[in-house]
Amino acid sequence: MSRNVKLQYDGQIRFGEVLYFTRLSVEADIDDDRNWRFADVAIICLYSLPDEDLLQISSQTVVSCSRLADICVVDVKQILSVVAMIPHTPRLPSGVTEARFFMMEKPGLDISPLSGYAANINPLEDNDNAPDVE
């Protein structure tokens, strides 16, 4: 089950595990008690910020975090993507060996224009006698 996410939280990119999604009824206007709206939120258990030394040594490729006890409530629109948080036990540059999680992100639709297009470059394979699409 995918429940680890990359999110915008307090002006930073963070990672967390979604515990629940819910909809809250909140006042839309402080001056009018009869004006209410719904807010879609996620309750998230945060991971720590990535280990800076490991991130620097790995040329920004190993994003290693530990799970925190911090729980926060965020608007679902703050969630940027779904990620994998894979358990590992690295020896950190400080010499400490501890259970952590490294983040794995699958490229998504945001890079799909980079793929270009497929074309048949071998005319010998074109034996269907149909008009070609260029």
Backbone as JSON, one array per atom type, in Angstrom:
{
  "sequence": "MSRNVKLQYDGQIRFGEVLYFTRLSVEADIDDDRNWRFADVAIICLYSLPDEDLLQISSQTVVSCSRLADICVVDVKQILSVVAMIPHTPRLPSGVTEARFFMMEKPGLDISPLSGYAANINPLEDNDNAPDVE",
  "N": [[0.85, -1.17, 0.0], [0.66, 2.13, -0.92], [1.56, 4.8, 0.89], [3.32, 6.69, 1.65], [4.45, 9.98, 1.26], [5.58, 12.88, -0.55], [5.74, 16.17, 0.46], [4.8, 19.63, 0.8], [5.69, 21.47, 3.51], [5.63, 23.8, 6.03], [7.14, 25.57, 4.42], [9.13, 23.94, 3.44], [10.36, 21.06, 1.61], [9.19, 18.0, 2.54], [8.94, 14.62, 3.86], [6.55, 12.08, 4.53], [4.37, 9.73, 6.25], [1.15, 8.95, 5.36], [-1.46, 8.79, 7.55], [-4.24, 9.05, 7.79], [-6.9, 10.2, 5.7], [-9.17, 12.87, 5.7], [-12.18, 14.85, 5.94], [-12.84, 18.05, 6.98], [-15.13, 20.23, 8.6], [-15.13, 23.63, 8.4], [-15.13, 27.09, 9.43], [-15.9, 29.39, 6.92], [-15.95, 32.11, 6.89], [-14.93, 34.26, 9.33], [-16.48, 36.22, 10.52], [-19.1, 35.47, 10.05], [-21.21, 33.18, 11.35], [-22.76, 31.33, 10.05], [-21.64, 30.54, 7.7], [-20.04, 28.0, 6.32], [-17.46, 25.7, 5.22], [-15.95, 22.87, 3.57], [-12.86, 21.28, 4.34], [-10.36, 19.41, 2.92], [-8.13, 17.21, 4.31], [-4.98, 15.69, 5.29], [-3.7, 13.47, 7.69], [-0.57, 13.21, 8.9], [2.4, 11.41, 9.62], [5.53, 12.53, 10.17], [8.76, 12.24, 8.53], [12.24, 12.65, 9.35], [14.32, 15.46, 8.39], [16.46, 14.97, 5.56], [19.64, 13.29, 6.05], [22.27, 15.41, 6.01], [25.08, 15.11, 5.56], [25.32, 12.53, 4.42], [23.77, 12.94, 2.17], [25.31, 14.84, 0.81], [27.74, 13.42, 0.37], [26.81, 11.41, -1.29], [26.27, 12.7, -3.64], [23.77, 13.99, -3.78], [21.98, 11.85, -4.09], [21.21, 9.82, -2.27], [18.69, 9.98, -0.21], [18.23, 9.95, 2.95], [16.31, 9.3, 5.75], [14.98, 9.45, 9.12], [12.27, 8.05, 10.97], [9.94, 10.1, 12.58], [8.18, 11.02, 15.61], [6.45, 13.02, 15.2], [3.34, 14.35, 14.37], [1.27, 15.75, 11.94], [-1.24, 17.91, 10.51], [-2.25, 18.45, 7.27], [-3.27, 20.3, 4.38], [-4.65, 18.54, 1.65], [-3.78, 19.4, -0.8], [-1.2, 20.13, -0.44], [0.31, 17.9, -0.75], [2.72, 16.56, -2.81], [3.64, 14.31, -4.28], [3.57, 10.68, -4.5], [5.77, 8.56, -2.79], [8.36, 6.07, -2.26], [9.48, 4.79, 0.79], [12.15, 3.24, 1.78], [13.33, 0.78, 3.97], [16.56, 0.86, 5.47], [19.88, 0.28, 6.79], [22.21, 2.25, 7.24], [25.71, 3.07, 7.61], [26.38, 6.01, 8.91], [28.12, 9.07, 7.98], [28.96, 10.15, 10.38], [29.67, 7.96, 11.82], [27.77, 6.51, 13.14], [25.55, 3.76, 13.16], [22.35, 3.14, 12.16], [18.81, 2.37, 12.06], [17.12, 3.45, 9.27], [15.31, 5.22, 6.65], [15.34, 5.28, 3.13], [14.52, 7.48, 0.5], [12.73, 6.8, -2.44], [11.9, 7.83, -5.58], [9.63, 7.68, -8.19], [9.9, 8.65, -11.52], [7.5, 10.84, -12.93], [4.62, 12.14, -14.66], [5.52, 14.69, -14.97], [7.96, 14.7, -16.28], [7.43, 13.57, -18.7], [7.36, 14.89, -21.27], [10.03, 14.79, -22.0], [10.56, 12.42, -23.22], [10.38, 12.28, -25.99], [9.68, 11.0, -29.28], [8.67, 7.95, -30.88], [10.09, 6.44, -33.72], [10.19, 4.68, -36.82], [13.17, 3.7, -37.91], [14.3, 1.92, -39.55], [13.91, 1.04, -42.72], [13.58, -1.5, -43.78], [12.02, -2.98, -42.07], [9.48, -2.15, -42.51], [6.93, -3.47, -43.76], [4.2, -3.51, -44.19], [2.75, -2.32, -46.19], [1.17, -0.1, -45.82], [0.2, 3.38, -45.5], [2.72, 5.53, -44.21], [3.08, 7.06, -41.0], [4.21, 10.13, -40.11]],
  "CA": [[0.0, 0.0, 0.0], [1.44, 3.37, -1.01], [1.05, 5.85, 1.77], [4.37, 7.67, 1.91], [4.28, 11.1, 0.34], [6.44, 14.07, -0.56], [4.81, 17.26, 0.68], [5.27, 20.98, 1.15], [5.3, 21.69, 4.9], [6.37, 24.91, 6.63], [8.06, 26.14, 3.46], [10.17, 22.96, 3.09], [9.94, 19.78, 1.06], [9.32, 16.99, 3.59], [8.38, 13.3, 3.56], [5.76, 11.58, 5.64], [3.46, 8.62, 6.03], [-0.24, 9.35, 5.55], [-2.19, 7.91, 8.46], [-5.65, 9.17, 7.47], [-7.45, 11.32, 4.95], [-10.48, 13.2, 6.24], [-12.77, 16.12, 5.52], [-13.25, 18.82, 8.15], [-16.02, 21.36, 8.4], [-14.5, 24.81, 9.01], [-15.79, 28.36, 9.11], [-15.36, 30.05, 5.74], [-15.84, 33.52, 7.21], [-14.89, 34.4, 10.79], [-17.54, 37.13, 10.95], [-20.42, 34.89, 9.79], [-21.27, 31.83, 11.93], [-23.55, 30.43, 9.21], [-20.92, 30.28, 6.46], [-19.09, 26.92, 6.55], [-16.96, 25.0, 4.04], [-15.21, 21.65, 3.88], [-11.43, 21.28, 4.07], [-9.82, 18.05, 2.79], [-6.82, 17.21, 4.97], [-4.31, 14.42, 5.56], [-2.99, 13.39, 8.95], [0.7, 12.66, 8.43], [3.53, 11.2, 10.53], [6.67, 13.04, 9.41], [10.12, 11.73, 8.59], [13.19, 13.73, 9.61], [14.99, 16.0, 7.22], [17.53, 14.04, 5.13], [20.98, 13.45, 6.62], [22.99, 16.32, 5.1], [26.39, 14.57, 5.2], [25.1, 11.42, 3.49], [23.26, 13.54, 0.94], [26.44, 15.48, 0.13], [28.68, 12.38, -0.07], [26.19, 10.62, -2.37], [25.95, 13.62, -4.74], [22.33, 14.27, -3.71], [21.2, 10.7, -4.56], [20.67, 9.02, -1.17], [17.89, 10.81, 0.7], [18.05, 9.05, 4.08], [15.57, 9.96, 6.84], [14.47, 8.59, 10.19], [10.86, 8.31, 11.24], [9.74, 10.89, 13.78], [6.89, 10.86, 16.28], [5.69, 14.23, 14.91], [2.15, 14.18, 13.55], [0.75, 17.05, 11.52], [-2.42, 17.93, 9.65], [-1.96, 19.31, 6.12], [-4.23, 20.31, 3.28], [-4.23, 17.52, 0.68], [-3.13, 20.06, -1.94], [0.23, 20.27, -0.11], [0.97, 16.66, -1.13], [3.29, 16.73, -4.15], [3.72, 13.03, -4.98], [3.71, 9.46, -3.7], [7.15, 8.08, -2.83], [8.65, 4.87, -1.47], [10.46, 4.97, 1.87], [12.67, 1.89, 1.87], [14.18, 0.63, 5.16], [17.97, 0.5, 5.32], [20.68, 0.53, 7.99], [23.52, 2.71, 6.77], [26.68, 3.65, 8.54], [26.42, 7.43, 8.57], [29.46, 9.67, 8.05], [29.31, 10.41, 11.78], [30.09, 6.69, 12.41], [26.61, 5.86, 13.75], [24.76, 2.84, 12.33], [21.0, 3.15, 12.69], [17.73, 2.04, 11.14], [16.6, 4.66, 8.61], [14.56, 4.98, 5.43], [15.77, 6.14, 2.04], [13.42, 7.84, -0.36], [12.82, 6.44, -3.85], [10.84, 8.55, -6.28], [9.48, 7.25, -9.57], [9.59, 9.8, -12.39], [6.1, 10.87, -13.31], [4.18, 12.85, -15.85], [6.21, 15.97, -15.09], [9.09, 14.59, -17.21], [7.02, 12.83, -19.9], [7.74, 15.53, -22.53], [11.42, 14.52, -22.3], [10.72, 11.12, -23.86], [10.44, 12.4, -27.45], [8.71, 10.18, -29.98], [9.26, 6.75, -31.48], [10.01, 6.43, -35.17], [10.79, 3.53, -37.46], [14.33, 4.18, -38.65], [14.76, 0.83, -40.41], [12.89, 0.86, -43.76], [13.39, -2.91, -44.1], [10.99, -3.54, -41.19], [8.19, -1.58, -42.91], [6.42, -4.32, -44.82], [2.75, -3.63, -44.1], [2.17, -1.65, -47.36], [0.24, 0.95, -45.39], [0.85, 4.69, -45.5], [3.49, 5.8, -43.0], [2.74, 8.23, -40.19], [5.45, 10.86, -39.82]],
  "C": [[0.9, 1.24, 0.0], [0.82, 4.42, -0.1], [2.12, 6.83, 2.18], [4.33, 8.74, 0.84], [5.39, 12.12, 0.5], [5.48, 15.25, -0.45], [5.53, 18.56, 0.96], [4.76, 21.26, 2.56], [6.2, 22.75, 5.51], [7.45, 25.46, 5.7], [9.19, 25.21, 3.04], [9.54, 21.76, 2.4], [10.22, 18.74, 2.13], [8.73, 15.68, 3.09], [7.62, 12.84, 4.77], [4.88, 10.42, 5.24], [2.04, 9.1, 6.33], [-0.92, 8.32, 6.44], [-3.68, 7.88, 8.11], [-5.87, 10.33, 6.5], [-8.82, 11.6, 5.56], [-10.94, 14.54, 5.69], [-13.31, 16.81, 6.77], [-14.2, 19.94, 7.74], [-15.42, 22.55, 9.15], [-15.27, 26.06, 8.6], [-15.11, 29.01, 7.92], [-15.11, 31.53, 6.03], [-15.92, 33.67, 8.72], [-16.05, 35.25, 11.3], [-18.93, 36.54, 10.81], [-20.44, 33.45, 10.27], [-22.01, 30.84, 11.04], [-22.83, 30.03, 7.92], [-19.8, 29.26, 6.73], [-18.64, 26.32, 5.22], [-16.24, 23.74, 4.51], [-13.75, 21.81, 3.51], [-10.96, 19.82, 4.04], [-8.39, 18.05, 3.31], [-6.28, 15.78, 5.07], [-3.62, 14.54, 6.91], [-1.72, 12.59, 8.67], [1.7, 12.54, 9.58], [4.79, 11.53, 9.74], [7.93, 12.19, 9.57], [11.03, 12.93, 8.85], [13.66, 14.33, 8.29], [16.12, 15.04, 6.83], [18.85, 14.34, 5.82], [21.83, 14.22, 5.63], [24.33, 15.75, 4.65], [26.25, 13.44, 4.18], [24.6, 11.93, 2.14], [24.4, 14.16, 0.14], [27.42, 14.44, -0.42], [28.13, 11.61, -1.26], [25.81, 11.47, -3.58], [24.44, 13.8, -4.9], [21.47, 13.09, -4.18], [20.6, 9.85, -3.45], [20.01, 9.96, -0.16], [17.48, 9.9, 1.85], [17.44, 9.8, 5.26], [15.26, 8.94, 7.93], [13.03, 9.0, 10.47], [10.73, 9.03, 12.58], [8.39, 10.56, 14.41], [5.98, 12.06, 16.0], [4.51, 13.92, 13.98], [1.61, 15.57, 13.21], [-0.47, 16.86, 10.63], [-2.13, 18.92, 8.53], [-3.1, 19.22, 5.11], [-3.74, 19.31, 2.23], [-3.54, 18.13, -0.54], [-1.65, 20.32, -1.68], [1.01, 19.0, -0.46], [1.42, 16.78, -2.58], [3.33, 15.43, -4.94], [3.76, 11.88, -3.97], [5.14, 8.97, -3.88], [7.25, 6.76, -2.08], [9.69, 5.25, -0.42], [10.94, 3.57, 2.23], [13.59, 1.78, 3.09], [15.61, 0.27, 4.78], [18.7, 0.86, 6.61], [22.07, 0.97, 7.55], [24.45, 3.07, 7.93], [26.86, 5.1, 8.1], [27.85, 7.96, 8.65], [29.91, 9.98, 9.47], [29.78, 9.14, 12.49], [28.95, 5.91, 13.04], [25.94, 4.96, 12.72], [23.37, 2.78, 12.95], [19.99, 2.81, 11.61], [17.15, 3.34, 10.59], [15.79, 4.23, 7.4], [15.15, 5.86, 4.33], [14.63, 6.29, 1.06], [13.72, 7.45, -1.8], [11.61, 7.06, -4.54], [10.8, 8.07, -7.73], [9.17, 8.47, -10.43], [8.14, 9.71, -12.88], [5.83, 11.66, -14.57], [4.91, 14.18, -16.03], [7.42, 15.9, -16.01], [8.71, 13.89, -18.5], [7.35, 13.55, -21.2], [9.2, 15.27, -22.92], [11.61, 13.24, -23.11], [10.79, 11.19, -25.38], [9.36, 11.58, -28.12], [9.43, 8.99, -30.6], [9.07, 6.81, -32.99], [10.69, 5.19, -35.7], [11.95, 4.02, -38.31], [14.89, 3.11, -39.58], [13.7, 0.57, -41.48], [12.67, -0.61, -44.12], [12.31, -3.56, -43.25], [9.59, -3.06, -41.58], [7.63, -2.39, -44.08], [4.9, -4.48, -44.78], [2.03, -2.97, -45.26], [1.11, -0.62, -47.0], [0.96, 2.28, -45.41], [1.55, 4.91, -44.14], [3.0, 7.06, -42.31], [4.05, 8.89, -39.8], [5.24, 11.81, -38.69]]
}
